[in-house]
């Protein structure tokens, strides 16, 4: 089971990485189209700004999953605190995992279930009734990036916890 979770996490990471690169390219191209249309033709299309904004949302959330998987997420306090002794590694890993779970689990819960319970009041259900003004697509297609990213991070956390301690540095360098 342990190897299965690690394999699934690695496969999801591989796929997410390709999707993130594609979405960055979409964002870049729509910004280029908008700049050229605005300054060359003095008539930018109205849809380019929204496509670039929504692509940036997807890029940011997919990028968060990628950085979590590779362990390249921001380490803000490393310069303040000294290196931890090796025997405290398990405790530090447990605290980090608990912090991730404390943040991610409520986000996932409230994406599907509202404050007073019920699926009809969850974040995604509320977004499904809205439409992007310039694109005419349901906002749920943009909003689904939030629970998707959180579920992917949860999968990567499970793989990190399932991996033997010696594999952590090796897995981070496999990209």
N, C-alpha and C positions, 0 to 999 in steps of 0.2 A: 504494500500500500504506500509505503514511504517513497519508493522509487516512482510509483505512478504519479503521486502529487508533484514531485520534482519535475518529471517529464512533462506533465500538463502545464506547469508553471513556465518551464522553458519554452514550450511551444506557443503558449499565449504571449510570452514576451517577444518571441520572434515575429509573430503576426502583428502584435501591437506596434512594434518598431516600424514595420513596413507601412502600416496605416498612418502612423504619426508622420512619417516622411512624406507620404502622399498628401496629407492634410496641410503640412507646411508648404508644399509646392502649390496647392490650391490657394492658400492664403497669399503667397508671394505673387502668383499670377493675377489674382483679382486686384491686388494693390497696384501692380504694374498697369493693368488695364485702366484702373481708376485714374492713376496719375497721367497716363497718356491721354485719356479721354478728357480729363479736366484741363490740362495745360496745352494740349495740341488742338483739340477740337472744341474746347470750352463747353462741353456737354457730357459730364460723367453719367454713366448709367446709375440708377438709384439702387440697384441690387448689389453692386460690388462692395459697398461698405458693410452691409449685413453679412454677406458671404465671408468676407475677411474677418469680421468680428466672431462669427460662429465657428469658423475654422480655428481662430485663435483660442477659443474656449476648448474645443476638442484637442488642440495641440497641447495646451497647458495641462489638461487632465491626463491625457495619454503620456505626456512627458513625465508627470509625477509618478505614474506606474513604472515607467522605464527607470527612472532614477532610484526608486525604492528597490526594484529588483537588483540593480547593479551595486547598490550601496553608495551611490554617488550623490545622495540627497544632502542638502545643506547641513553641515555640522557647525552650529553656531558657537557652541561652548567649548570646543576643543582647545582653543587658545587660552581659555581662562583656567580650565581644570587640568591638572597633570594627567599623564597617561595612567590608566587604571592597571593595577596588578593583574596578572593573568588569572589568578584564582577568582577574581571578581567578575570575570567575563560572563559567567552564567547569570549572575545577579543583574548585571547591566543589560543582558539580552532579555531577561524577564521583565525588567522595568520598561525597556523600549517596546517590547511586544504589548505590554499592558497599555502603554500610552497610545499605541496605534489602534488597539481594539476600543479604547475609550472614545476615541475620535470617530472611527469608522463605523462601528456598529449602530450608533444612533443615526448617523447619516443614512445608512442603508435602510434602517427601520422606517424613518420618516419619509423616505422617498416613496415607499409603498403604502404606508399606513399613516393616517392623520393623527392629530393630537388627541382627539377623542375616540380614536379607533376607527376602523373601517377603511377599506381600500379606496372609496370614493373621495376621501379627503386627503390622500397622500399627495406628495409633491408632483409626482408624475401624472396622477389623475387630474390635478388642477391645471397642469400645463397642457394636457391633451385638449382642453377646451379653448386654448388660445392659438392664434395664428400669427405667424411673422408677417408684418405689414407689407413689406416690399416683395417678399418671396412667395407668400401665400401657402407656406407649408406649416403643418402643426408644430408648435413649439416643443412638443414632446421629443421630436427628433434631435433637438439641440440639448434638451434637459436630460435625456437618457445618458448623456456622457457622465453625469455625476455618479449615479449608482453603478454604472459600468466600471468606472475608474476605481471606485471604492471596493467593488467585488474583486477586481483584478489585484489590487493591493492586498486584499485579504487572502487571496490564493497565493500570492508571493510570500506573504508572512507564513502561511502554513508550510510552504516549501522550505522557507528559511529555517523554521523550527524542526522540520522533518530531516533536514540534511545533517550528516555527521559534522562535527565542528571543524574537521580538517578541510571539508569541501567548500566552506564559505569563501575563502580567498580564491580558490580555483574557479568556482562558478562565476564570480564577479568578473573574471578576466576572459571568459569564454566568448564574449561578444566580439 
